[in-house]
């Protein structure tokens, strides 16, 4: 039951639309305060009265019924207590009936969302700086699919630019096909770093690099064969990481894919009189909108990121007819996205309003910022392998007879990395620390996974679920059930705010509520109905935590 909608309909305040009133209704932080609350200061200006008086008047006129058992005014808040018994039994029935579909919705039916994320660079290592965009984007894909949307996950590969000319120069000077095939990405990184060290002493190398990139653009056979080899090796190596993180894409159309799609965009800009020439470069003047000019073409006629991104946006709209197109990219690129979104709007693309930059914080090392050029990076593969090793050691120490230890360690280790990247608000900067990622103590993914395993153990011990009608709840039982009731709303909020951390926070809250219940309420007890009721709660928690972790790309385990 949609209690917020029900309360808004029953209140029916003149001058306030039901949907607006519904949006004002909150869930109090403590169950003792009530199940829902209306902060009346939001109505004070409309009703020209004090919040305290508004709350008192509304409480006096509100008629309780079989759904809302109590309505009280407290310090300008209108607090509601629902019929908890009806709610609890109805919710448990729903969770157990829907199972893996609990929390799912058809709200996105008929709508398409493109999500541009990860966007790794060809011939560069997959390092810890790529983790946020990868797991945030993947979680958003899963969340929107869960809500009924058609989702197109796009890995906008960085496969265009002078760096590939640099790599060919480095390859010809210091490597070979055999060395690259054996060393893979590590060899490509080695020669790329060496190039930048040597180019400081010999700047003419940059001219040579530009020459080789021009050969790639012009279709030179040898240069393109080398480029394709670099690309093939990169995708094979990063695919191993994507598989570990449960990440999938529908498109790998990178920057080079739009090489022949930029001219129509540039021509349209010219035709609409938006292009100006500044020092030989083609720009769109955005001073009127408080932004520096958006560079479209360099003075030599070559394209820039904005040109390619606009061509990509037009292609995606024509191909997928998206309702929203999300770009999961660090906040350092805020200006870039504001600029090219605005240029598309000036071109008359009414769908420019549907382009969304999902910004996230930067990842740096304790020693400073990362740089592939200088070789100062932490490889994501190394991080994942270390967490898996740590998980295996913990299992060996605490449960050495456990079956499938390697499989469980893999799920726990990779889950710790994903959960760790998603546990805070996405906009926060992160200073990477091995100690923090490798810590399994406190509010972490292993804690949630262990809670699921604990539920599995209880379910296996208790057997089939029987009748629990008429059971009276205690506070710990209701705390778990009321937290279960927040799952659907949490998923929708995570989609609306593009914020997967809401799901991680929810998983911790539910696991915490369940473990308090588990410690305070004996599940296998003499009263058969009480046992069944508590078993139903346990099964509902197991289902909901599994669904939450699945949306984050994290596996659960039967036992730990």
C-alpha positions as CSV (number, residue, x, y, z in Angstrom):
1,X,0.0,0.0,0.0
2,X,1.2,3.5,-0.8
3,X,0.7,5.0,2.6
4,X,2.0,8.5,1.6
5,X,-0.5,8.7,-1.2
6,X,-3.3,7.4,1.2
7,X,-2.4,10.0,3.8
8,X,-2.2,12.8,1.3
9,X,-5.7,11.9,-0.1
10,X,-7.2,11.7,3.4
11,X,-5.7,15.1,4.5
12,X,-7.0,16.9,1.3
13,X,-5.8,20.4,2.2
14,X,-7.3,23.2,0.2
15,X,-4.7,25.0,-2.0
16,X,-2.2,22.1,-1.8
17,X,-2.1,19.6,-4.6
18,X,-2.1,15.9,-3.5
19,X,1.2,15.1,-5.3
20,X,2.9,18.1,-3.6
21,X,1.5,17.1,-0.2
22,X,2.7,13.5,-0.8
23,X,6.2,14.8,-1.5
24,X,6.3,16.6,1.8
25,X,5.5,13.5,3.9
26,X,8.6,11.9,5.5
27,X,9.6,8.8,7.3
28,X,10.8,9.7,10.9
29,X,14.2,8.6,11.9
30,X,12.8,6.7,14.9
31,X,9.8,4.3,14.9
32,X,8.7,5.7,18.3
33,X,7.9,9.0,16.6
34,X,5.6,7.4,14.1
35,X,5.7,5.7,10.8
36,X,5.1,8.8,8.7
37,X,5.3,12.6,9.4
38,X,4.2,15.8,7.7
39,X,6.5,18.7,8.6
40,X,3.9,21.5,8.6
41,X,6.4,24.4,8.2
42,X,6.3,23.5,4.5
43,X,2.6,24.5,4.6
44,X,3.0,27.6,6.7
45,X,3.4,30.1,3.9
46,X,0.5,28.6,1.9
47,X,-2.0,28.4,4.8
48,X,-0.7,31.6,6.4
49,X,-0.5,30.1,9.9
50,X,2.2,28.7,12.2
51,X,3.4,25.1,11.7
52,X,2.3,24.3,15.3
53,X,-1.3,25.6,14.7
54,X,-1.5,23.8,11.3
55,X,-0.4,20.5,12.8
56,X,-2.9,20.8,15.7
57,X,-5.8,21.7,13.4
58,X,-5.0,18.8,11.0
59,X,-4.7,16.3,13.9
60,X,-8.1,17.4,15.3
61,X,-9.9,16.9,12.0
62,X,-8.1,13.7,10.9
63,X,-10.2,10.5,11.1
64,X,-8.3,7.4,11.9
65,X,-9.3,4.1,10.2
66,X,-8.1,0.5,9.7
67,X,-5.0,1.7,7.9
68,X,-4.0,4.8,10.0
69,X,-4.4,4.1,13.7
70,X,-3.1,7.3,15.2
71,X,-2.5,10.9,14.2
72,X,-0.9,13.4,16.6
73,X,0.6,16.9,16.4
74,X,4.1,17.3,17.9
75,X,6.0,20.6,17.6
76,X,4.8,21.5,14.2
77,X,4.9,17.9,12.8
78,X,1.8,15.8,12.1
79,X,2.8,12.2,13.0
80,X,1.0,9.1,11.8
81,X,1.1,5.6,13.1
82,X,-0.2,3.0,10.7
83,X,-1.9,-0.2,11.7
84,X,1.3,-2.1,12.1
85,X,-0.1,-5.5,12.3
86,X,-1.9,-5.2,9.0
87,X,1.2,-3.6,7.4
88,X,3.6,-6.3,8.7
89,X,1.6,-9.3,7.6
90,X,0.8,-7.7,4.2
91,X,4.4,-6.8,3.6
92,X,5.8,-10.2,4.5
93,X,3.3,-11.8,2.2
94,X,4.4,-9.5,-0.6
95,X,8.2,-10.0,-0.1
96,X,7.8,-13.8,0.1
97,X,5.5,-13.9,-3.0
98,X,7.6,-11.6,-5.2
99,X,11.0,-13.0,-4.2
100,X,13.8,-11.8,-6.5
101,X,11.3,-9.3,-8.0
102,X,10.5,-7.6,-4.7
103,X,11.3,-3.9,-5.1
104,X,11.0,-4.1,-8.9
105,X,8.6,-1.8,-10.8
106,X,7.3,-1.1,-14.3
107,X,7.6,2.6,-13.8
108,X,10.1,2.8,-16.7
109,X,8.1,0.7,-19.1
110,X,8.4,2.1,-22.6
111,X,11.3,4.4,-21.6
112,X,15.0,4.1,-22.7
113,X,18.0,5.3,-20.7
114,X,21.5,5.4,-22.2
115,X,24.3,5.2,-19.6
116,X,27.8,6.2,-20.6
117,X,30.2,4.8,-18.0
118,X,33.7,3.3,-17.4
119,X,35.0,4.6,-20.7
120,X,38.5,3.2,-20.3
121,X,41.4,4.4,-22.4
122,X,42.9,2.0,-24.9
123,X,46.5,0.8,-24.2
124,X,46.3,2.2,-20.6
125,X,45.9,0.1,-17.4
126,X,42.6,-0.3,-15.6
127,X,43.5,1.5,-12.4
128,X,41.7,2.4,-9.2
129,X,40.7,5.8,-10.7
130,X,38.3,3.9,-13.1
131,X,36.5,2.1,-10.3
132,X,34.0,4.8,-9.4
133,X,32.6,5.4,-12.9
134,X,32.6,1.6,-13.6
135,X,30.6,0.5,-10.5
136,X,28.4,3.6,-10.2
137,X,27.4,3.2,-13.9
138,X,26.9,-0.6,-13.6
139,X,24.7,-0.2,-10.5
140,X,22.6,2.5,-12.2
141,X,22.1,0.2,-15.2
142,X,20.9,-2.6,-12.9
143,X,18.7,-0.2,-10.9
144,X,17.0,1.2,-13.9
145,X,16.4,-2.2,-15.5
146,X,14.9,-3.3,-12.1
147,X,12.5,-0.4,-12.5
148,X,11.4,-1.5,-16.0
149,X,13.5,0.8,-18.1
150,X,15.2,-0.3,-21.3
151,X,18.9,0.4,-20.5
152,X,21.7,0.8,-23.0
153,X,25.1,0.6,-21.2
154,X,27.8,2.3,-23.3
155,X,31.6,2.0,-22.8
156,X,32.7,5.2,-24.7
157,X,36.2,4.0,-25.3
158,X,39.1,6.4,-25.3
159,X,40.5,5.2,-28.6
160,X,41.3,8.4,-30.5
161,X,44.0,11.0,-30.2
162,X,47.7,11.7,-30.4
163,X,48.5,9.3,-27.6
164,X,48.2,6.5,-30.0
165,X,50.9,8.1,-32.2
166,X,53.0,8.3,-29.1
167,X,52.5,4.7,-28.4
168,X,53.5,3.7,-32.0
169,X,56.7,5.7,-31.6
170,X,57.4,4.0,-28.3
171,X,56.6,0.6,-29.7
172,X,58.9,1.0,-32.7
173,X,61.8,2.2,-30.5
174,X,61.6,0.0,-27.4
175,X,59.2,-3.0,-27.9
176,X,58.0,-5.7,-30.3
177,X,54.9,-7.7,-31.2
178,X,56.3,-10.6,-29.1
179,X,57.0,-8.3,-26.1
180,X,53.5,-6.8,-26.3
181,X,51.8,-10.2,-26.7
182,X,53.7,-11.5,-23.7
183,X,53.6,-8.4,-21.5
184,X,50.1,-7.3,-22.5
185,X,49.0,-4.0,-20.8
186,X,52.0,-3.9,-18.5
187,X,54.3,-3.7,-21.6
188,X,52.2,-1.0,-23.2
189,X,52.2,1.0,-20.0
190,X,56.0,0.5,-19.7
191,X,56.7,2.0,-23.1
192,X,54.1,4.7,-22.7
193,X,55.7,5.9,-19.5
194,X,59.2,5.7,-21.1
195,X,57.9,7.8,-24.0
196,X,57.0,10.7,-21.8
197,X,60.3,10.4,-19.9
198,X,62.3,10.5,-23.2
199,X,60.1,13.2,-24.8
200,X,61.1,15.6,-22.1
201,X,64.7,15.3,-23.4
202,X,63.7,15.2,-27.1
203,X,60.5,17.3,-27.9
204,X,60.8,16.3,-31.6
205,X,59.3,12.9,-30.6
206,X,55.9,14.7,-30.3
207,X,56.1,15.7,-33.9
208,X,56.8,12.1,-34.8
209,X,53.8,11.0,-32.7
210,X,51.5,13.5,-34.5
211,X,52.7,12.1,-37.8
212,X,51.8,8.5,-36.8
213,X,48.4,9.5,-35.5
214,X,47.7,11.3,-38.8
215,X,48.7,8.0,-40.5
216,X,46.0,6.2,-38.3
217,X,43.4,8.8,-39.4
218,X,44.4,8.4,-43.0
219,X,44.0,4.6,-42.9
220,X,47.7,3.6,-43.1
221,X,47.7,-0.2,-42.9
222,X,50.7,-0.7,-40.6
223,X,49.7,2.0,-38.2
224,X,46.1,0.8,-38.0
225,X,47.2,-2.8,-37.5
226,X,49.3,-1.7,-34.5
227,X,46.4,0.3,-33.1
228,X,44.0,-2.6,-33.5
229,X,46.5,-4.9,-31.7
230,X,46.7,-2.3,-28.8
231,X,42.9,-2.2,-28.7
232,X,42.4,-5.9,-28.8
233,X,44.8,-6.6,-25.9
234,X,43.3,-3.8,-23.8
235,X,39.7,-5.1,-24.2
236,X,40.8,-8.7,-23.5
237,X,42.6,-7.6,-20.3
238,X,39.9,-5.2,-19.0
239,X,37.2,-7.8,-19.8
240,X,38.7,-9.9,-17.0
241,X,38.1,-7.0,-14.5
242,X,34.6,-6.4,-15.9
243,X,33.7,-10.1,-15.3
244,X,34.9,-10.0,-11.7
245,X,32.9,-6.8,-11.1
246,X,29.7,-8.2,-12.8
247,X,29.8,-5.4,-15.3
248,X,28.3,-5.6,-18.8
249,X,28.0,-3.3,-21.8
250,X,25.6,-3.1,-24.8
251,X,28.0,-0.9,-26.8
252,X,31.7,-0.3,-27.1
253,X,31.4,2.5,-29.5
254,X,34.4,4.7,-28.6
255,X,35.6,8.1,-29.8
256,X,36.9,6.8,-33.1
257,X,33.5,5.4,-34.0
258,X,32.3,9.0,-34.4
259,X,35.1,10.1,-36.7
260,X,32.8,10.2,-39.7
261,X,29.8,11.6,-37.7
262,X,31.3,14.9,-36.7
263,X,31.1,16.8,-40.0
264,X,27.3,16.9,-40.1
265,X,27.3,18.4,-36.5
266,X,29.9,21.0,-37.4
267,X,28.0,21.9,-40.7
268,X,24.8,22.3,-38.7
269,X,26.5,24.6,-36.3
270,X,27.8,26.7,-39.2
271,X,24.4,26.7,-41.0
272,X,22.7,28.0,-37.8
273,X,25.3,30.7,-37.4
274,X,26.6,29.4,-34.1
275,X,30.3,29.1,-35.2
276,X,32.8,31.9,-34.7
277,X,36.4,32.0,-35.6
278,X,38.9,32.8,-32.9
279,X,42.7,32.7,-33.6
280,X,41.9,30.3,-36.4
281,X,39.8,27.9,-34.2
282,X,36.1,27.3,-34.6
283,X,34.2,28.1,-31.4
284,X,30.7,28.6,-30.0
285,X,30.6,31.7,-27.9
286,X,29.0,31.0,-24.5
287,X,29.9,34.2,-22.7
288,X,26.2,35.1,-22.5
289,X,25.7,31.9,-20.4
290,X,28.6,32.6,-18.0
291,X,30.9,30.0,-19.7
292,X,34.1,30.2,-21.7
293,X,33.8,29.4,-25.5
294,X,33.2,25.8,-26.5
295,X,36.0,24.8,-28.9
296,X,34.6,22.8,-31.8
297,X,37.6,22.6,-34.2
298,X,41.3,23.5,-33.7
299,X,43.0,25.9,-36.1
300,X,44.2,22.9,-38.1
301,X,40.6,21.7,-38.5
302,X,41.0,18.7,-36.1
303,X,38.2,17.8,-33.7
304,X,38.1,18.0,-29.9
305,X,36.2,16.2,-27.1
306,X,33.2,18.4,-27.4
307,X,32.9,17.7,-31.1
308,X,33.0,14.0,-30.6
309,X,30.6,14.1,-27.6
310,X,28.1,16.1,-29.6
311,X,28.3,13.7,-32.5
312,X,27.9,10.8,-30.0
313,X,24.8,12.4,-28.4
314,X,23.1,13.0,-31.8
315,X,23.9,9.4,-32.8
316,X,22.5,8.0,-29.5
317,X,19.3,10.0,-29.9
318,X,18.8,8.8,-33.5
319,X,19.7,5.2,-32.7
320,X,18.1,4.6,-29.3
321,X,15.6,7.5,-29.0
322,X,16.6,7.8,-25.3
323,X,14.4,9.5,-22.7
324,X,17.6,10.2,-20.7
325,X,21.3,9.9,-21.5
326,X,23.5,9.7,-18.4
327,X,27.3,10.4,-18.4
328,X,29.0,8.9,-15.3
329,X,32.1,11.1,-15.4
330,X,34.2,12.8,-12.6
331,X,33.2,16.3,-11.6
332,X,36.4,17.7,-13.1
333,X,34.5,17.6,-16.4
334,X,31.6,19.7,-15.1
335,X,32.4,22.6,-17.4
336,X,32.8,20.3,-20.5
337,X,29.4,18.8,-20.0
338,X,27.7,22.2,-19.3
339,X,29.3,23.6,-22.5
340,X,28.3,20.9,-25.0
341,X,24.9,20.4,-23.5
342,X,24.3,24.1,-24.0
343,X,25.6,24.0,-27.6
344,X,23.2,21.2,-28.4
345,X,20.4,23.3,-26.8
346,X,21.4,26.3,-29.0
347,X,21.3,24.0,-32.0
348,X,17.6,23.5,-31.3
349,X,17.9,20.0,-29.9
350,X,15.0,19.9,-27.5
351,X,16.3,16.6,-26.1
352,X,19.4,18.4,-24.8
353,X,17.5,18.8,-21.5
354,X,17.5,15.0,-21.2
355,X,21.3,14.8,-21.1
356,X,22.6,14.4,-17.5
357,X,26.1,14.6,-16.1
358,X,26.2,12.1,-13.2
359,X,29.3,13.6,-11.5
360,X,31.4,11.8,-8.9
361,X,34.4,12.6,-6.8
362,X,38.0,12.0,-7.7
363,X,40.2,9.2,-6.5
364,X,43.7,10.0,-5.4
365,X,46.5,8.2,-3.7
366,X,47.8,9.0,-0.3
367,X,51.0,10.0,-2.1
368,X,49.1,12.4,-4.4
369,X,47.1,12.3,-7.7
370,X,47.5,9.4,-10.2
371,X,49.2,9.7,-13.6
372,X,49.6,6.9,-16.1
373,X,52.3,9.0,-17.8
374,X,54.5,8.9,-14.7
375,X,53.4,5.3,-13.8
376,X,51.9,6.5,-10.5
377,X,48.8,4.3,-10.4
378,X,47.3,1.5,-8.4
379,X,46.0,-1.2,-10.7
380,X,42.5,-2.3,-10.1
381,X,43.4,-5.9,-10.8
382,X,45.9,-5.8,-8.0
383,X,43.4,-4.3,-5.6
384,X,40.8,-7.0,-6.3
385,X,43.3,-9.8,-6.1
386,X,44.5,-8.5,-2.7
387,X,41.0,-8.3,-1.3
388,X,40.3,-11.9,-2.5
389,X,43.5,-13.1,-0.8
390,X,42.5,-11.2,2.4
391,X,39.0,-12.8,2.3
392,X,40.5,-16.3,1.8
393,X,42.9,-15.8,4.8
394,X,40.0,-14.7,7.0
395,X,38.0,-17.7,6.0
396,X,41.0,-20.0,6.6
397,X,41.4,-18.5,10.1
398,X,37.8,-18.5,11.1
399,X,36.1,-21.4,9.2
400,X,38.9,-23.6,7.8
401,X,36.4,-26.5,7.0
402,X,34.2,-24.3,4.9
403,X,33.4,-25.7,1.4
404,X,34.1,-23.7,-1.8
405,X,36.5,-21.4,0.0
406,X,37.9,-20.0,-3.2
407,X,34.5,-19.1,-4.7
408,X,33.4,-17.5,-1.4
409,X,36.6,-15.5,-1.1
410,X,36.2,-14.2,-4.6
411,X,32.6,-13.1,-3.9
412,X,33.6,-11.5,-0.6
413,X,36.7,-9.8,-2.0
414,X,35.2,-8.4,-5.1
415,X,32.1,-7.4,-3.1
416,X,34.3,-5.5,-0.7
417,X,35.8,-3.4,-3.5
418,X,32.4,-2.6,-5.1
419,X,30.7,-1.8,-1.9
420,X,33.6,0.3,-0.7
421,X,33.4,2.4,-3.8
422,X,29.6,2.8,-3.5
423,X,29.2,3.2,0.3
424,X,29.6,7.1,0.3
425,X,27.8,9.8,-1.6
426,X,29.2,9.6,-5.1
427,X,30.3,13.3,-5.2
428,X,32.8,12.8,-2.3
429,X,36.5,12.7,-3.2
430,X,38.2,9.5,-2.2
431,X,41.8,9.0,-1.0
432,X,42.6,5.4,-1.9
433,X,43.9,3.3,1.0
434,X,44.6,-0.4,0.9
435,X,44.0,-0.6,4.7
436,X,40.4,0.8,4.3
437,X,39.5,-1.4,1.3
438,X,41.0,-4.5,3.0
439,X,39.2,-3.8,6.3
440,X,36.3,-6.3,6.8
441,X,35.3,-4.8,10.1
442,X,32.2,-2.6,10.7
443,X,29.7,-1.5,8.1
444,X,31.2,-3.3,5.1
445,X,30.0,-5.6,2.4
446,X,31.3,-8.8,4.2
447,X,29.0,-7.7,7.1
448,X,26.0,-7.7,4.8
449,X,27.0,-10.9,3.0
450,X,27.5,-12.6,6.4
451,X,24.0,-11.5,7.4
452,X,22.6,-13.2,4.2
453,X,24.6,-16.3,5.1
454,X,23.2,-16.2,8.7
455,X,19.6,-16.0,7.2
456,X,20.4,-19.0,5.0
457,X,21.5,-21.0,8.1
458,X,18.3,-20.1,10.0
459,X,16.1,-21.0,7.0
460,X,17.9,-24.4,6.6
461,X,17.5,-25.1,10.3
462,X,13.8,-24.2,10.5
463,X,12.4,-26.0,7.5
464,X,9.1,-25.2,5.9
465,X,7.2,-22.0,6.7
466,X,3.9,-22.5,8.5
467,X,1.0,-20.3,9.8
468,X,1.8,-17.2,11.8
469,X,-1.5,-15.4,11.8
470,X,-2.4,-13.4,14.9
471,X,1.2,-13.1,16.3
472,X,1.8,-10.0,18.2
473,X,5.1,-8.1,17.2
474,X,7.7,-6.8,19.5
475,X,9.9,-3.7,18.8
476,X,12.8,-5.5,17.3
477,X,10.6,-7.5,14.9
478,X,8.8,-4.4,13.8
479,X,12.0,-2.5,13.3
480,X,13.1,-5.2,10.7
481,X,9.7,-5.2,9.0
482,X,9.5,-1.4,8.8
483,X,13.0,-1.3,7.3
484,X,11.9,-3.9,4.7
485,X,9.1,-1.6,3.8
486,X,11.5,1.1,2.8
487,X,13.2,-1.0,0.1
488,X,11.0,0.0,-2.9
489,X,11.2,3.6,-2.0
490,X,15.0,3.4,-1.6
491,X,15.4,1.9,-5.1
492,X,13.3,4.6,-6.7
493,X,15.2,7.3,-4.8
494,X,18.5,5.8,-5.9
495,X,17.3,6.0,-9.6
496,X,15.8,9.5,-9.2
497,X,19.0,10.9,-7.6
498,X,21.4,8.7,-9.6
499,X,22.8,7.7,-6.2
500,X,23.6,3.9,-5.7
501,X,25.0,4.7,-2.2
502,X,21.4,4.9,-1.0
503,X,21.2,1.1,-1.7
504,X,24.4,0.4,0.2
505,X,23.3,2.4,3.1
506,X,19.9,0.6,3.1
507,X,21.6,-2.8,3.0
508,X,23.6,-1.8,6.1
509,X,20.5,-0.6,7.9
510,X,18.6,-3.7,7.1
511,X,21.5,-6.0,8.1
512,X,21.9,-4.1,11.4
513,X,18.1,-4.3,12.2
514,X,18.1,-8.0,11.4
515,X,21.2,-8.8,13.5
516,X,19.7,-6.9,16.5
517,X,16.5,-8.9,16.0
518,X,18.5,-12.2,15.7
519,X,20.3,-11.5,19.0
520,X,17.2,-10.5,20.9
521,X,14.6,-12.9,19.5
522,X,14.9,-16.7,19.7
523,X,13.8,-17.9,16.3
524,X,13.6,-21.6,17.0
525,X,11.2,-21.5,19.9
526,X,8.4,-23.6,21.4
527,X,5.6,-21.4,20.1
528,X,5.1,-22.6,16.5
529,X,3.4,-19.5,15.3
530,X,6.1,-17.2,16.7
531,X,8.7,-19.4,15.1
532,X,7.0,-19.2,11.7
533,X,6.6,-15.4,12.0
534,X,10.3,-15.0,12.8
535,X,11.2,-17.4,10.0
536,X,9.1,-15.3,7.6
537,X,11.0,-12.2,8.7
538,X,14.3,-14.0,8.1
539,X,13.3,-15.2,4.7
540,X,12.1,-11.7,3.7
541,X,15.5,-10.2,4.9
542,X,17.4,-12.8,2.9
543,X,15.4,-12.0,-0.2
544,X,15.7,-8.2,0.2
545,X,19.4,-8.1,1.0
546,X,20.1,-10.4,-1.9
547,X,18.1,-8.1,-4.2
548,X,20.0,-5.1,-2.9
549,X,23.4,-6.6,-3.4
550,X,22.5,-7.9,-6.8
551,X,21.6,-4.3,-7.9
552,X,25.1,-3.3,-6.8
553,X,26.7,-6.1,-8.8
554,X,27.6,-8.1,-5.7
555,X,27.2,-11.8,-5.2
556,X,25.8,-13.4,-2.0
557,X,27.1,-16.6,-0.5
558,X,25.2,-19.5,1.1
559,X,27.6,-19.6,4.0
560,X,30.7,-17.9,5.4
